Amino acid sequence: MSEIRPGLVLADSRLESEASAYLQRRLALFYGVTLAAAAAFYVVGLFLMASHRGWGPHLLLHRSRIVHLASMAVAVALLAMLARRRLRAGVLRFLDGFGLFVAIGTCLAIHAIEYEFETNAMVAILCLFVFARAVVVPCSGRVTFLLSLPAPLGLLLVQLSHGAVYLAPGVAAPHFAHLVIWDQLILLLAAAIGALASHVNFGLRVQVHEAMRLGQYRLEELVGRGAMGEVYRASHAMLKRPTAIKVIRPDAVGPEMLRRFEREVRETSRLSHPNTVSVFDYGRTPDGAFYYAMEYLDGMDLRRIVEEKGPLPPARAIHILAQACGALAEAHAEGLVHRDLKPGNLVLCRRGGMHDVVKVVDFGLVRDVTAAPDLTGTGVLCGTPETIAPEVLRGEPATASADLYALGVVGYFLLTGKPIFDAATALELIGHHMHTPPVPPRARLAEVPEDLETVILRCLRKEPSERFPDAGALRAALLACAAAGRWTEADAARWWRDHAKGGAPMASPQ
């Protein structure tokens, strides 16, 4: 069993690409904010200059206005570059520093051209740009502080170059020194606070990034949620294969239940039939949650297919049930009983260029019949009421025959589009399983072939001894039906082309 350690996952080029894309979006946001602020400053500055000097061409041709417009043109060009194509990480890092340098440089140039004794407004504007970059662009605190240093250092150079203004008659030299010291202190504090904000934001992002990793798997999207956990689509850090991660929350189950889930993984990983979902790995997170990794299936479960598209053609139902029989035959030979077969636990997908490949998933109630005791506890009903076998309801051990009964219920649903029994409550449904003979499928849908109906009804016998002796015998009976083999690969490919809607969760989180 693998143990989770923070930061254990190796670097992944795909994750680096995602980080670069995120940085590019954030830089575009920063340049957009900078451009909007520059436009606002330009308009306000234009009106203030006009109030002193009057309107005329001299306003637009003033050196400060030209510098301002040039910087806005640079921002527009950089925004267009960021929006047009994906840029490399090195280019993005250059643009990160360049953008802040242009913003600060423009402010200082305008300040140098229109230098006045009062510099509070310019200091405030520089602080705004420093804070905007620190909040918007993900970066370490050290880099943010270094990129912010041109603000205080540049202002210091401007002030020293215009020091003669403060040495004019009537202005005390110490006043100039005090002004410079206060401006430098404010801007250095702004750089430090911006660095702290970057450090906190960047650290939180790293924590979230690490929290979305389990061992060498990167969680990408939540695809299912249940009472005891969640199922995520994920990818392996090195193999790049799509994976489904099932996470069982420790607060939702007790130690005994967690032991059952660990046993589930060990037993399922012993199975290698192509119609059984493959289990890759399992482990525990630092907070005690149990997880395991399975192959991700690009498909739909049978319940969803029938509910959305209606009953299946008999030939297709045979094709599906025969594959499920193959998976069960291997499990039963290993001494394992699924005990929770239902339409939602049979996923139809595409694999290796083949269509309508069945995967038996969610061995959440699997039980090794050679092991004792049953970890689910005495007197606890394990299974789904819609497919549970009568003998299990009578308190007898679940055997391979119980899986055949459940598969018969699934076949009944596939052929008719209806549940085997109509019941308002789970208790009423359980009573039907124990005592009520099912309505023949042909009575519900005349198109069901008689020979296939006979096979399904034999699976649904109340006594296990009256059903097929094993999954192999059931498969042989299905393939002996007249409709067997009439559902071709071309038929399956056509159906998927017309009806496929994307991936399905690997297994219910229960």
C-alpha positions as CSV (number, residue, x, y, z in Angstrom):
1,M,0.0,0.0,0.0
2,S,1.4,3.4,-0.9
3,E,1.6,6.2,1.7
4,I,0.9,9.8,0.8
5,R,3.6,12.3,1.4
6,P,3.2,16.0,0.5
7,G,5.2,17.0,-2.5
8,L,6.0,13.4,-3.4
9,V,4.7,13.8,-7.0
10,L,7.3,14.4,-9.7
11,A,7.1,17.3,-12.0
12,D,4.7,16.7,-15.0
13,S,5.0,18.6,-18.2
14,R,1.2,18.7,-18.4
15,L,1.0,20.3,-15.0
16,E,3.7,22.8,-16.0
17,S,1.7,23.7,-19.1
18,E,-1.4,24.2,-16.9
19,A,0.7,26.5,-14.6
20,S,1.9,28.5,-17.6
21,A,-1.6,28.9,-18.9
22,Y,-2.8,30.1,-15.5
23,L,0.1,32.6,-15.3
24,Q,-0.7,33.9,-18.8
25,R,-4.3,34.5,-17.8
26,R,-3.2,36.3,-14.7
27,L,-0.8,38.5,-16.6
28,A,-3.5,39.4,-19.1
29,L,-5.7,40.4,-16.1
30,F,-2.9,42.5,-14.7
31,Y,-2.2,44.3,-18.0
32,G,-6.0,44.8,-18.4
33,V,-6.2,46.4,-14.9
34,T,-3.1,48.5,-15.7
35,L,-4.5,49.7,-19.0
36,A,-7.8,50.7,-17.4
37,A,-6.0,52.6,-14.6
38,A,-3.7,54.3,-17.1
39,A,-6.7,55.4,-19.2
40,A,-8.4,56.8,-16.1
41,F,-5.3,58.6,-15.1
42,Y,-4.9,60.0,-18.6
43,V,-8.4,61.4,-18.7
44,V,-8.1,62.9,-15.2
45,G,-4.7,64.4,-15.9
46,L,-5.9,65.9,-19.2
47,F,-8.7,67.7,-17.5
48,L,-6.4,68.9,-14.7
49,M,-3.9,70.3,-17.2
50,A,-6.6,71.9,-19.2
51,S,-7.9,73.7,-16.0
52,H,-4.5,75.3,-15.6
53,R,-3.3,75.8,-19.2
54,G,-6.5,75.8,-21.2
55,W,-7.6,73.4,-24.0
56,G,-5.6,73.1,-27.2
57,P,-3.2,70.9,-29.2
58,H,-0.4,71.6,-26.7
59,L,-2.2,69.2,-24.2
60,L,-2.0,66.2,-26.5
61,L,1.6,67.1,-27.7
62,H,2.9,67.6,-24.2
63,R,5.8,65.2,-23.3
64,S,3.9,63.7,-20.4
65,R,0.9,63.0,-22.5
66,I,3.0,61.4,-25.2
67,V,4.7,59.1,-22.6
68,H,1.4,58.2,-21.1
69,L,-0.1,57.3,-24.5
70,A,3.0,55.3,-25.5
71,S,2.7,53.2,-22.3
72,M,-0.9,52.5,-23.0
73,A,0.0,51.4,-26.5
74,V,2.6,49.0,-25.0
75,A,-0.1,47.6,-22.7
76,V,-2.5,47.1,-25.6
77,A,0.2,45.3,-27.6
78,L,1.1,43.0,-24.7
79,L,-2.6,42.2,-24.1
80,A,-2.9,41.2,-27.8
81,M,0.2,39.0,-27.5
82,L,-1.2,37.3,-24.4
83,A,-4.6,36.7,-26.0
84,R,-3.4,35.5,-29.4
85,R,-1.3,32.4,-28.6
86,R,0.2,30.3,-25.8
87,L,3.5,31.7,-24.6
88,R,6.4,29.8,-23.1
89,A,7.2,30.0,-19.4
90,G,10.3,32.1,-19.9
91,V,8.5,34.6,-22.0
92,L,5.8,34.9,-19.4
93,R,8.3,35.5,-16.6
94,F,9.9,38.3,-18.7
95,L,6.5,39.9,-19.4
96,D,5.7,39.7,-15.7
97,G,8.6,41.9,-14.7
98,F,8.4,44.0,-17.9
99,G,4.7,45.0,-17.2
100,L,5.4,46.3,-13.7
101,F,8.5,48.0,-15.0
102,V,6.5,49.8,-17.7
103,A,3.9,50.9,-15.2
104,I,6.4,52.2,-12.7
105,G,8.6,53.7,-15.3
106,T,5.7,55.6,-16.9
107,C,4.7,57.1,-13.5
108,L,8.3,58.1,-12.8
109,A,8.8,59.6,-16.3
110,I,5.6,61.7,-16.0
111,H,6.6,62.7,-12.5
112,A,10.0,63.8,-13.7
113,I,8.5,65.9,-16.6
114,E,5.9,67.5,-14.4
115,Y,7.8,67.6,-11.1
116,E,6.2,69.4,-8.3
117,F,6.9,69.7,-4.6
118,E,3.8,67.5,-3.7
119,T,4.6,63.9,-4.4
120,N,1.9,62.2,-2.3
121,A,-0.3,61.4,-5.4
122,M,2.6,59.8,-7.3
123,V,3.5,57.7,-4.3
124,A,-0.1,56.5,-4.0
125,I,-0.2,55.6,-7.7
126,L,3.0,53.6,-7.4
127,C,1.6,51.7,-4.4
128,L,-1.5,50.9,-6.4
129,F,0.5,49.2,-9.2
130,V,2.7,47.3,-6.7
131,F,-0.3,46.0,-4.8
132,A,-2.2,45.2,-8.1
133,R,0.7,43.0,-9.3
134,A,1.2,41.3,-6.0
135,V,-2.5,40.3,-5.7
136,V,-3.1,39.4,-9.4
137,V,0.0,37.6,-10.5
138,P,1.0,34.3,-8.7
139,C,4.6,34.6,-7.5
140,S,6.8,34.1,-4.5
141,G,7.2,36.9,-2.1
142,R,10.9,37.3,-2.8
143,V,10.4,37.8,-6.5
144,T,7.5,40.3,-5.9
145,F,9.7,42.3,-3.5
146,L,12.5,42.5,-6.1
147,L,10.2,43.5,-8.9
148,S,8.7,46.2,-6.7
149,L,12.1,47.8,-5.9
150,P,12.2,50.0,-9.0
151,A,9.3,52.1,-7.4
152,P,11.2,53.4,-4.4
153,L,14.6,53.5,-6.1
154,G,13.3,55.2,-9.3
155,L,11.5,57.8,-7.2
156,L,14.6,58.4,-5.3
157,L,16.6,59.1,-8.5
158,V,13.9,61.5,-9.7
159,Q,13.9,63.3,-6.4
160,L,17.7,63.6,-6.3
161,S,17.8,64.8,-9.9
162,H,15.3,67.6,-9.0
163,G,16.8,68.4,-5.6
164,A,17.5,72.0,-6.6
165,V,13.8,72.7,-6.4
166,Y,14.0,72.1,-2.7
167,L,17.1,74.2,-2.2
168,A,15.4,77.4,-3.6
169,P,15.3,80.4,-1.3
170,G,12.8,80.0,1.5
171,V,12.8,76.1,1.4
172,A,14.9,74.4,4.1
173,A,17.1,71.6,3.0
174,P,16.1,69.3,5.9
175,H,12.5,69.4,4.5
176,F,13.7,67.8,1.3
177,A,15.5,65.0,3.3
178,H,12.4,64.4,5.3
179,L,10.2,64.1,2.2
180,V,12.6,61.7,0.6
181,I,12.8,59.5,3.7
182,W,9.0,59.3,4.1
183,D,8.4,58.5,0.4
184,Q,11.1,55.8,0.5
185,L,9.7,54.3,3.7
186,I,6.1,54.2,2.3
187,L,7.2,52.6,-1.0
188,L,9.5,50.1,0.7
189,L,6.6,49.2,3.1
190,A,4.3,48.8,0.1
191,A,6.9,46.5,-1.5
192,A,7.1,44.5,1.7
193,I,3.4,44.2,2.1
194,G,3.0,43.3,-1.5
195,A,5.6,40.6,-1.0
196,L,3.8,39.3,2.0
197,A,0.5,39.2,0.0
198,S,2.2,37.3,-2.8
199,H,3.8,34.9,-0.3
200,V,0.4,34.1,1.3
201,N,-1.5,33.9,-2.0
202,F,1.2,31.8,-3.6
203,G,1.4,29.5,-0.6
204,L,-2.3,29.0,-0.6
205,R,-2.3,28.1,-4.3
206,V,0.6,25.6,-3.7
207,Q,-1.4,24.1,-0.8
208,V,-4.5,23.7,-3.0
209,H,-2.4,22.2,-5.7
210,E,-0.8,19.7,-3.3
211,A,-4.2,18.9,-1.8
212,M,-5.4,17.9,-5.3
213,R,-2.7,15.2,-5.4
214,L,-2.9,11.6,-4.1
215,G,0.5,9.9,-4.4
216,Q,1.4,10.1,-8.1
217,Y,-2.1,11.0,-9.1
218,R,-3.3,14.5,-9.9
219,L,-7.0,15.1,-9.2
220,E,-8.7,17.0,-12.1
221,E,-12.5,16.9,-11.7
222,L,-15.1,15.6,-9.3
223,V,-17.3,13.2,-11.2
224,G,-19.4,11.6,-8.4
225,R,-20.3,12.1,-4.8
226,G,-21.9,9.7,-2.3
227,A,-22.6,9.4,1.4
228,M,-19.1,8.0,2.1
229,G,-16.9,9.7,-0.4
230,E,-16.2,11.0,-3.9
231,V,-14.9,9.8,-7.2
232,Y,-12.5,12.0,-9.2
233,R,-11.1,11.9,-12.6
234,A,-7.3,12.0,-12.3
235,S,-4.1,11.5,-14.2
236,H,-0.9,9.7,-13.3
237,A,2.1,12.0,-13.0
238,M,4.3,9.9,-15.2
239,L,2.2,7.4,-17.2
240,K,-0.3,10.1,-18.3
241,R,-3.1,7.6,-18.3
242,P,-6.6,8.7,-17.3
243,T,-7.6,7.4,-13.9
244,A,-10.5,7.4,-11.6
245,I,-9.8,8.0,-7.9
246,K,-12.3,6.8,-5.3
247,V,-11.9,8.5,-1.9
248,I,-13.6,7.2,1.2
249,R,-13.8,9.9,3.9
250,P,-12.7,8.8,7.4
251,D,-15.5,10.7,9.0
252,A,-18.1,8.8,7.0
253,V,-17.0,5.2,7.9
254,G,-15.6,3.4,10.9
255,P,-12.3,1.4,11.1
256,E,-14.2,-1.8,10.3
257,M,-15.7,-0.3,7.1
258,L,-12.3,1.0,6.1
259,R,-10.9,-2.5,6.5
260,R,-13.6,-3.8,4.2
261,F,-12.7,-1.2,1.5
262,E,-9.1,-2.2,1.7
263,R,-10.0,-5.8,1.3
264,E,-12.2,-4.7,-1.7
265,V,-9.2,-3.3,-3.4
266,R,-6.9,-6.2,-2.7
267,E,-9.5,-8.7,-4.0
268,T,-10.5,-6.7,-7.0
269,S,-6.9,-6.2,-8.0
270,R,-6.6,-10.0,-8.3
271,L,-9.0,-9.9,-11.2
272,S,-7.6,-9.4,-14.7
273,H,-10.6,-10.2,-17.0
274,P,-11.0,-7.5,-19.7
275,N,-14.6,-6.9,-18.6
276,T,-13.6,-6.1,-15.0
277,V,-12.5,-2.6,-14.1
278,S,-8.7,-2.6,-13.4
279,V,-7.4,-1.3,-10.0
280,F,-4.0,0.4,-10.2
281,D,-3.1,1.5,-6.7
282,Y,-4.4,2.4,-3.3
283,G,-3.4,4.2,-0.1
284,R,-4.3,6.7,2.5
285,T,-4.1,10.5,2.6
286,P,-2.5,12.4,5.5
287,D,-5.9,13.1,7.0
288,G,-6.8,9.3,7.1
289,A,-9.0,9.1,4.0
290,F,-8.7,5.8,2.1
291,Y,-8.5,6.0,-1.7
292,Y,-7.8,3.7,-4.6
293,A,-7.1,4.3,-8.3
294,M,-8.9,2.6,-11.1
295,E,-9.0,2.9,-14.9
296,Y,-11.2,5.7,-16.0
297,L,-14.0,4.6,-18.4
298,D,-15.2,6.8,-21.2
299,G,-18.7,5.5,-21.3
300,M,-22.2,5.3,-19.7
301,D,-23.7,2.9,-17.2
302,L,-26.6,0.7,-18.3
303,R,-29.1,2.4,-16.1
304,R,-28.5,5.7,-17.8
305,I,-28.5,4.2,-21.2
306,V,-31.9,2.4,-20.7
307,E,-33.5,5.4,-19.0
308,E,-32.4,7.8,-21.7
309,K,-32.7,5.6,-24.8
310,G,-35.2,2.9,-23.8
311,P,-34.9,-1.0,-23.9
312,L,-32.0,-2.5,-25.8
313,P,-32.4,-4.7,-28.8
314,P,-32.2,-8.4,-27.8
315,A,-29.0,-9.0,-29.7
316,R,-27.3,-6.1,-27.9
317,A,-28.5,-7.3,-24.5
318,I,-27.1,-10.7,-25.2
319,H,-23.8,-9.1,-26.2
320,I,-23.6,-7.1,-23.0
321,L,-24.8,-9.9,-20.6
322,A,-22.3,-12.4,-22.1
323,Q,-19.4,-10.1,-21.4
324,A,-20.6,-9.6,-17.8
325,C,-20.7,-13.4,-17.4
326,G,-17.1,-13.6,-18.4
327,A,-16.1,-11.1,-15.7
328,L,-18.2,-13.0,-13.1
329,A,-16.8,-16.4,-14.2
330,E,-13.2,-15.2,-13.3
331,A,-14.3,-13.6,-10.0
332,H,-16.3,-16.7,-9.0
333,A,-13.3,-19.0,-9.8
334,E,-11.2,-16.8,-7.5
335,G,-13.8,-17.3,-4.7
336,L,-15.2,-13.8,-5.0
337,V,-18.9,-12.8,-5.2
338,H,-19.8,-9.3,-6.3
339,R,-23.1,-9.0,-4.3
340,D,-24.0,-5.6,-5.8
341,L,-24.6,-6.2,-9.5
342,K,-27.0,-3.7,-10.9
343,P,-27.4,-1.6,-14.1
344,G,-25.5,1.3,-12.5
345,N,-22.5,-1.0,-11.8
346,L,-22.2,-2.2,-15.4
347,V,-20.5,0.5,-17.6
348,L,-20.6,0.4,-21.3
349,C,-17.6,2.0,-22.9
350,R,-15.1,2.0,-25.8
351,R,-11.7,0.3,-25.4
352,G,-8.9,-0.3,-27.9
353,G,-11.1,0.7,-30.9
354,M,-13.9,-1.6,-29.8
355,H,-17.4,-0.4,-29.0
356,D,-19.9,-1.7,-26.4
357,V,-17.2,-3.1,-24.1
358,V,-18.7,-3.9,-20.7
359,K,-16.9,-3.2,-17.5
360,V,-18.1,-4.6,-14.2
361,V,-17.3,-1.9,-11.6
362,D,-17.8,-1.1,-7.9
363,F,-17.0,-4.3,-6.1
364,G,-17.9,-2.4,-3.0
365,L,-19.8,-5.4,-1.5
366,V,-17.5,-8.1,-2.7
367,R,-17.0,-11.0,-0.4
368,D,-14.4,-13.7,-0.4
369,V,-16.4,-16.9,0.2
370,T,-13.4,-18.7,1.5
371,A,-12.8,-16.1,4.2
372,A,-14.6,-15.7,7.5
373,P,-16.1,-13.8,9.3
374,D,-18.1,-11.5,7.1
375,L,-16.8,-7.9,7.9
376,T,-20.2,-6.4,7.2
377,G,-21.5,-7.8,10.4
378,T,-24.3,-10.2,11.3
379,G,-27.8,-9.3,10.3
380,V,-26.7,-6.4,8.1
381,L,-28.3,-6.5,4.6
382,C,-25.6,-6.1,1.9
383,G,-26.7,-5.5,-1.6
384,T,-29.1,-3.4,-3.6
385,P,-32.8,-4.1,-3.0
386,E,-33.5,-4.0,-6.8
387,T,-31.2,-6.9,-7.5
388,I,-30.7,-8.8,-4.2
389,A,-31.3,-12.6,-4.4
390,P,-34.1,-14.3,-2.3
391,E,-31.7,-16.6,-0.4
392,V,-29.7,-13.6,0.8
393,L,-32.9,-12.1,2.1
394,R,-33.6,-15.3,3.9
395,G,-30.2,-15.0,5.7
396,E,-28.3,-17.5,3.6
397,P,-24.7,-16.8,2.5
398,A,-24.3,-15.0,-0.8
399,T,-22.8,-17.3,-3.4
400,A,-22.1,-17.1,-7.1
401,S,-25.7,-18.0,-7.7
402,A,-26.8,-14.7,-6.1
403,D,-24.8,-12.8,-8.7
404,L,-26.5,-14.8,-11.5
405,Y,-29.9,-13.8,-10.0
406,A,-28.8,-10.1,-10.0
407,L,-27.6,-10.4,-13.6
408,G,-31.0,-11.8,-14.5
409,V,-32.6,-8.7,-13.0
410,V,-30.2,-6.6,-15.1
411,G,-31.1,-8.5,-18.2
412,Y,-34.8,-8.1,-17.5
413,F,-34.3,-4.3,-17.2
414,L,-32.3,-4.1,-20.4
415,L,-34.9,-6.0,-22.4
416,T,-38.1,-4.3,-21.1
417,G,-36.8,-0.9,-19.8
418,K,-38.7,-1.6,-16.6
419,P,-37.7,-2.9,-13.1
420,I,-38.5,-6.6,-12.4
421,F,-41.0,-5.6,-9.7
422,D,-43.1,-2.5,-9.2
423,A,-42.9,-1.5,-5.5
424,A,-43.4,1.7,-3.6
425,T,-40.9,0.9,-0.9
426,A,-37.8,-1.1,-0.4
427,L,-39.6,-3.4,2.0
428,E,-42.3,-4.1,-0.6
429,L,-39.6,-4.8,-3.2
430,I,-37.8,-7.2,-0.9
431,G,-41.1,-9.1,-0.3
432,H,-41.5,-9.4,-4.1
433,H,-38.0,-10.9,-4.5
434,M,-38.7,-13.5,-1.9
435,H,-42.2,-14.5,-2.9
436,T,-43.5,-13.0,-6.2
437,P,-42.8,-14.7,-9.6
438,P,-41.7,-12.1,-12.1
439,V,-43.9,-11.1,-15.0
440,P,-42.4,-12.7,-18.1
441,P,-40.5,-10.1,-20.2
442,R,-42.6,-10.9,-23.3
443,A,-45.7,-9.8,-21.4
444,R,-44.1,-6.4,-21.0
445,L,-42.5,-6.2,-24.4
446,A,-43.6,-8.6,-27.2
447,E,-40.3,-8.1,-29.1
448,V,-38.3,-10.1,-26.5
449,P,-37.4,-13.5,-28.1
450,E,-38.9,-16.6,-26.4
451,D,-35.5,-18.3,-26.0
452,L,-33.9,-15.3,-24.4
453,E,-36.9,-14.9,-22.1
454,T,-36.4,-18.5,-20.9
455,V,-32.7,-17.8,-20.1
456,I,-33.6,-14.7,-18.1
457,L,-36.5,-16.4,-16.2
458,R,-34.2,-19.3,-15.2
459,C,-31.8,-16.8,-13.6
460,L,-34.7,-15.4,-11.6
461,R,-35.7,-18.6,-10.0
462,K,-36.2,-18.3,-6.3
463,E,-34.1,-21.3,-5.4
464,P,-30.4,-21.1,-6.3
465,S,-30.3,-24.8,-7.3
466,E,-32.8,-24.1,-10.1
467,R,-30.6,-21.4,-11.8
468,F,-27.7,-22.0,-14.0
469,P,-24.8,-23.8,-12.3
470,D,-22.3,-21.1,-13.0
471,A,-21.6,-17.9,-15.0
472,G,-20.0,-20.0,-17.8
473,A,-23.2,-22.0,-18.3
474,L,-25.3,-18.8,-18.3
475,R,-23.0,-17.3,-21.0
476,A,-23.3,-20.4,-23.1
477,A,-27.1,-20.3,-22.8
478,L,-27.1,-16.6,-23.9
479,L,-24.8,-17.3,-26.9
480,A,-27.1,-20.2,-27.9
481,C,-30.1,-17.8,-28.4
482,A,-31.1,-17.1,-32.0
483,A,-30.4,-13.4,-31.6
484,A,-26.8,-13.9,-30.4
485,G,-24.1,-12.4,-32.7
486,R,-26.6,-10.2,-34.6
487,W,-25.3,-7.1,-32.8
488,T,-22.2,-6.3,-34.8
489,E,-19.2,-4.0,-34.2
490,A,-20.6,-1.8,-37.0
491,D,-23.9,-1.5,-35.1
492,A,-22.1,-0.6,-31.9
493,A,-19.9,2.0,-33.6
494,R,-23.0,3.6,-35.2
495,W,-24.8,3.8,-31.9
496,W,-21.8,5.4,-30.1
497,R,-21.4,7.9,-32.9
498,D,-25.1,8.9,-32.6
499,H,-25.5,8.8,-28.8
500,A,-22.2,9.0,-27.0
501,K,-22.0,12.0,-24.5
502,G,-18.7,11.6,-22.9
503,G,-17.2,9.9,-19.8
504,A,-18.9,8.4,-16.9
505,P,-17.8,8.1,-13.2
506,M,-15.9,4.9,-12.6
507,A,-17.9,3.7,-9.6
508,S,-20.4,5.1,-7.2
509,P,-18.9,6.4,-4.0
510,Q,-21.7,4.7,-2.1
